[in-house]
């Protein structure tokens, strides 16, 4: 029964995207912050439980980034909709993820199966995005957060979204070229 706990926590995180977005749009920021923290805890716990219970599954490996990206997308779009975050930032975050998904789909159709692992830069990007969302929501609950901190956070989110997106494009381009080169060398030896 415990083997299903990690995937259940991941699925819970995926489901939390709807109430989180709804609470932000309703400007119920304290509840939105609590929902976001709960989602963050489920993210930490699902990975820990999967490793601890030796319950790493293909479904979990697929569902985890989908849950993360769904939460981030919903949060950024809703924060932009209520004018707590700039639209260009929401677009940049979403565009980065779309480039990665489209690139992975192209790689799969042209080269073959994709073994996807998040880079260190990508993990930093996700951490910064989550921290930024928490900071923006917190600034609506706690009055003494300087607005300059949010502006600085926006700049960091934008920079890391661009840098990590570029990193993925370059690393997967190199993998594709290496794969093509190896394939051509294999054909020449026949």
Secondary structure as the mmCIF struct_conf table of DSSP 4:
data_model
#
loop_
_struct_conf.conf_type_id
_struct_conf.id
_struct_conf.beg_label_comp_id
_struct_conf.beg_label_asym_id
_struct_conf.beg_label_seq_id
_struct_conf.end_label_comp_id
_struct_conf.end_label_asym_id
_struct_conf.end_label_seq_id
HELX_RH_3T_P HELX_RH_3T_P1 UNK A 2 UNK A 4
HELX_RH_AL_P HELX_RH_AL_P1 UNK A 5 UNK A 25
TURN_TY1_P TURN_TY1_P1 UNK A 26 UNK A 27
HELX_RH_AL_P HELX_RH_AL_P2 UNK A 29 UNK A 52
TURN_TY1_P TURN_TY1_P2 UNK A 53 UNK A 54
HELX_RH_AL_P HELX_RH_AL_P3 UNK A 58 UNK A 81
TURN_TY1_P TURN_TY1_P3 UNK A 82 UNK A 83
BEND BEND1 UNK A 84 UNK A 85
HELX_RH_AL_P HELX_RH_AL_P4 UNK A 87 UNK A 110
TURN_TY1_P TURN_TY1_P4 UNK A 111 UNK A 111
HELX_RH_AL_P HELX_RH_AL_P5 UNK A 120 UNK A 141
BEND BEND2 UNK A 142 UNK A 142
TURN_TY1_P TURN_TY1_P5 UNK A 143 UNK A 144
HELX_RH_AL_P HELX_RH_AL_P6 UNK A 147 UNK A 188
TURN_TY1_P TURN_TY1_P6 UNK A 189 UNK A 189
#
